[in-house]
Amino acid sequence: MTFTLNEIALLAIALLVGLVLGLIMSGRGKYRRYWRDEQSAHGRTINDRDARLTAAQERIAELERQSGPIGPGTAEAVAGAVHGRDDLSRIHGITPQDEIALNEAGYHRYGQIAAMGSEQEATLETRLGLKPGVIAREEWREQARLLDARKDEEHARLYQRRATHV
């Protein structure tokens, strides 16, 4: 018995249709159910994320209403309070790069600068690449004592003029 090309094509189509129908019927819709379950899980995840974002935004808005206006120096003050560090760059003669080097050397508070001895000064000058005697000449320890005692006006009065004349 010989089959023509048309008969073979019809037989192939019938087999494919049977295979597809068999796969659809055998799973009883389990793949559709898996897809629906996955879609609903994804929807719940998206809703949870949106709820968390909304709650976070509401909390931020509440905190912004409670806090005062943010002005210059506020970020440094908050960072210092959080990390237990003073803004050492307020001492005239200490650059931001020097402040980083001081922090790396373990100096984070005004009281530590105020309590330095002459040997520590010399070591620090070497570490910062300063000329010998710069710390004493710029009176870092005295400035640190004033700032540590929260005498900001006196510090500004005494050392603001020097910063402009130096």
N, C-alpha and C positions, 0 to 999 in steps of 0.2 A: 504494500500500500504506500502510495506516495502522496505527500502533502504539497500543496502549492504555497507560494510565498504569502498569499493572502490568508490562507488557513493558519499558517504558522503565526502570523502577526495577530490574528484574532485569538488564537490559543494563548499567546503570551499576554495579551491584554486581559483576557479572562483570568489567567493565573495571578497577574498583578492586582486586579480588582479583588480577587479572593483573598490574597495575602493582606491587603490593606483592610478589608472588612474583618478578616480574622484578627488582626492586631487591635482594631478598634473594639471589637466585641470581647476579646479575651481579657482586656484590662478593666472592663466594666467602668471605664472613665477614670481609672486611677491616675493617669497622667494629667488629666484635666483637673482632678482633685488636688494633685500635688502642685500644679500651677496656681490654682486658686489659693491654696494654703500659703504658698510662697508670696503671692501678691498681698495677701492680708497681713502676713508677718512684716513685709516691707512697709506697708502702710502704717502699721503700729509703730515701727521704728522711726519713720518720718514724723509721725505725730508726737512721739516721745521727745525727739530732738527739738521739734518746734516748741513744745511746752517748756523744755529746759531753757531754750534761748529766750523765750518770752519772760520766764521767771528771772533769768539773769539780767535782762534789760530792765525789768521793773526794779530789781534790787539796785542796779547802778543808778537809775533815776532817783530812787529814794536816797541813796547815799549822797548824790550830788545836791539834792535839795537840802540835806542836813548839813553839809560842809559849807564852809565859807568860800569866797572867791579865791581862785588860784592866782597868785601873783608871782613876781620874780623871786627866785630862791626857795619857793615852796617845795619843789621837787627834790632839791638837795637836802632840805630839812627833813622831809619825810624819809628819804633814803638813809640819812644819817640816823634817824630815830629807829628805823627798822633794823639796820645792820649794826647799830651801836658804834657809829662813827660820827665824828664831828667834821665840819667842812673846813679842812686845814688850809684850803686855798684862800680863806679870809685873812690869813696871816700874810701881811705884805712881804713879798719876796718869795713866796711859795707859789709856783706855777701849777697848773693842773697836772703836768707831767711829774713835777716834784711830789705832788700829793699822792699820785699813784705809786711812786717809788717809796714814799714814806709808809704808805699802807702795806706795801710788800715787805718793808723792813719791820713791820709790826707796830708802827705808830698810827693810831686811829683816833685818839682823843687829844684835846688840848692839854689835859693834865699830864699826859705822857711827854709832850713837847716841853711843858713847863718844868718837869722834873728831870730833864736831861742833864747829865754832867758834861764836863769839858771833854772827856775822852769820847763820850757818845757823840758829841758835836763834831769832833774831828773825824770819827768814823763815818758819820752821816754825810759830812761834807765830801769826803772821798767817794762815798757810794753815789751821791747825787752829781758828782763831777763839779762841785763848787770850789772856788778858791778858799784857801784856809782863812778862817775868821769871818766868813760871810754871815754865818748864823748869829754870832755875837754882834757883829756890826749892824745887822738888820733887826736885832733884838727879838728874835723868834720866841725866846722863852718868856720875855716880858709880855709880848702880844698874846701869847697862849695863856698866860696867867689872867690877863684882863678878859679874854674871851671865855675862859673857863669859869670865871666869876660872873659872867653875864653882864659885864660892864661894856656893852657895845658902843654906847655914846662916847665914853671916854676913849675907847680904842679908836673910834673914827676920828675923834678930835686930835689925838696925839699922832696917829700914823697916817691919816689921810693926806696931810700936808707933805709929809716925807715922800709918799708915793708919787705925788705930782712933781716934787723938786728933784727927785733922784734921777 
